[in-house]
């Protein structure tokens, strides 16, 4: 008489992993290693933030929201509706922005107020708003508020700079979802004329 075996569904091995960069606006994926079959159990997912289920986050992928900054995300794999394995947690961090400063004119006179252009960029669909301060060493020489969330650019008229070499930097204060950022220093030679 032939031997009939009943196979128990294999647990999720290896444990699920969260793949992706845990920052607002990015898409995370659950990597599970599950072998799916038509006749086997039904597997599903539940994403958690600080141990609480995220409403509607029941797919293999999850787009990180601004409300999740600073929270720990975990994905649970379910089999027939019951949790069978959970990933290690990942903490959602702020988006890292890049800030640059340039001047309109290469020649700057000590009698004029130079015009600086600021450009802020960040990955994903971030709202690029907030205050940027321009410094000459430790002295504030200009400030502007980025108001157009899609542009990430602004122009600011600086205070007069004395003759000599200056080192301008711009500082973005950040938001709830975007980390503060500093521009690389911009050396400027101001001439007396």
C-alpha positions in Angstrom: 0.0 0.0 0.0 1.5 3.3 -1.0 2.5 5.7 1.8 0.5 9.0 1.8 2.3 11.9 3.4 0.7 15.1 4.7 3.2 17.9 4.6 3.0 20.7 7.1 3.5 24.1 5.4 7.0 25.2 5.9 7.5 28.1 8.2 8.9 31.3 6.7 12.6 30.6 6.4 14.7 32.6 6.4 13.0 35.2 8.6 11.5 38.1 6.6 13.7 41.1 5.9 12.9 44.7 5.1 14.6 45.8 2.0 15.0 49.5 1.1 15.9 52.8 2.6 13.6 53.6 5.6 13.0 57.3 4.9 9.8 59.2 4.2 8.5 58.8 0.6 10.5 55.6 -0.1 9.1 52.2 -0.8 10.1 49.3 1.4 9.7 45.6 0.4 9.4 42.5 2.5 11.8 39.8 1.4 10.5 36.5 2.7 11.9 33.5 0.8 8.4 32.0 0.9 7.6 29.4 -1.8 4.0 29.9 -2.8 1.8 27.2 -4.2 -1.8 27.1 -5.4 -2.9 24.4 -2.9 -0.9 25.6 0.1 -1.7 28.1 2.8 -2.4 31.7 2.2 0.4 34.0 3.1 0.0 37.7 3.8 1.8 40.7 5.4 1.2 43.2 8.1 3.4 46.3 8.6 3.8 47.6 12.1 5.1 50.9 13.5 6.4 50.7 17.1 4.5 47.5 17.5 1.1 48.7 16.2 -0.4 47.7 12.9 -0.4 50.4 10.2 -3.9 50.7 8.8 -4.0 49.4 5.2 -0.4 48.3 5.2 -1.0 44.6 4.3 1.0 44.2 1.2 4.5 43.0 0.3 5.5 46.7 -0.1 5.0 49.8 2.1 5.6 53.4 1.3 7.1 55.2 4.3 5.1 58.2 5.6 6.3 61.3 7.3 4.3 60.3 10.4 6.7 57.3 10.7 9.9 59.3 11.2 11.6 58.1 14.4 9.4 55.0 14.6 10.5 51.4 14.3 9.0 49.5 11.4 8.5 45.7 11.3 6.8 43.5 8.8 5.0 40.3 10.0 4.3 37.4 7.6 1.0 35.8 8.2 -0.2 32.3 7.3 -3.9 31.9 7.0 -4.3 35.1 8.9 -2.0 34.2 11.8 1.5 35.8 12.3 4.3 33.2 11.7 7.4 35.4 11.5 8.5 39.0 11.9 11.4 40.9 10.5 14.0 42.7 12.5 13.0 46.3 13.0 14.3 49.3 11.1 14.0 52.9 12.3 12.7 55.5 9.9 15.1 58.4 9.6 14.8 61.8 8.0 15.7 62.3 4.4 19.2 63.6 3.8 19.2 66.8 1.7 21.9 68.4 -0.4 22.3 72.2 -0.3 24.5 74.3 -2.6 25.2 78.0 -2.8 26.5 80.0 -5.8 27.0 83.7 -6.6 25.7 85.4 -9.7 29.0 87.3 -10.2 32.5 86.0 -10.0 33.8 89.6 -9.3 32.3 91.0 -6.1 32.9 94.6 -5.1 32.9 95.7 -1.5 30.3 98.4 -2.5 27.7 96.0 -3.7 25.4 93.4 -2.1 26.1 90.1 -3.9 23.2 88.0 -4.9 23.4 84.3 -3.9 21.5 81.4 -5.4 20.6 78.5 -3.1 19.5 75.1 -4.3 18.1 72.3 -2.0 17.5 68.8 -3.3 16.3 65.6 -1.6 15.4 62.2 -2.9 11.8 61.2 -3.2 8.8 63.5 -3.3 9.8 65.7 -0.4 8.3 69.2 0.2 11.4 71.4 0.1 10.3 74.2 2.4 11.9 76.0 5.3 14.5 78.6 6.3 18.0 78.8 4.9 20.6 81.1 6.5 23.8 82.2 4.7 26.9 82.7 6.9 30.3 84.3 6.3 32.3 82.4 8.9 30.0 82.7 11.9 28.3 86.0 10.8 24.8 85.9 9.3 24.9 87.7 5.9 21.5 86.6 4.5 18.4 84.5 5.1 15.5 83.3 3.0 12.5 81.0 3.4 12.0 78.4 0.8 8.2 78.7 0.1 7.7 76.7 -3.1 7.7 73.1 -2.1 8.5 71.9 -5.6 11.3 74.3 -6.5 13.8 73.9 -3.7 15.6 77.0 -4.9 15.8 80.6 -3.8 17.7 83.8 -4.4 18.9 86.1 -1.6 20.6 89.4 -1.6 23.5 89.3 0.9 24.8 92.0 3.2 27.9 93.9 1.9 31.1 92.0 2.4 34.4 93.8 3.2 37.4 93.5 0.8 39.3 90.3 1.3 38.6 86.5 1.2 35.3 85.2 2.6 34.0 81.7 3.2 30.2 81.5 2.6 28.1 78.6 3.8 24.4 78.0 3.7 22.5 76.2 6.5 19.1 74.6 6.0 17.3 74.1 9.3 15.3 71.0 8.1 11.7 69.9 8.7 10.0 67.0 10.4 11.0 64.8 7.5 14.2 66.4 6.1 17.4 66.6 8.1 19.2 69.9 8.5 21.9 70.4 5.8 25.0 72.5 5.3 26.3 73.6 1.9 30.0 73.1 1.0 31.9 76.3 1.7 32.1 78.8 -1.2 35.3 80.9 -1.2 34.6 84.5 -2.4 37.2 87.2 -3.0 35.8 90.7 -2.6 37.8 93.5 -4.2 37.9 97.1 -3.4 36.7 99.2 -6.3 
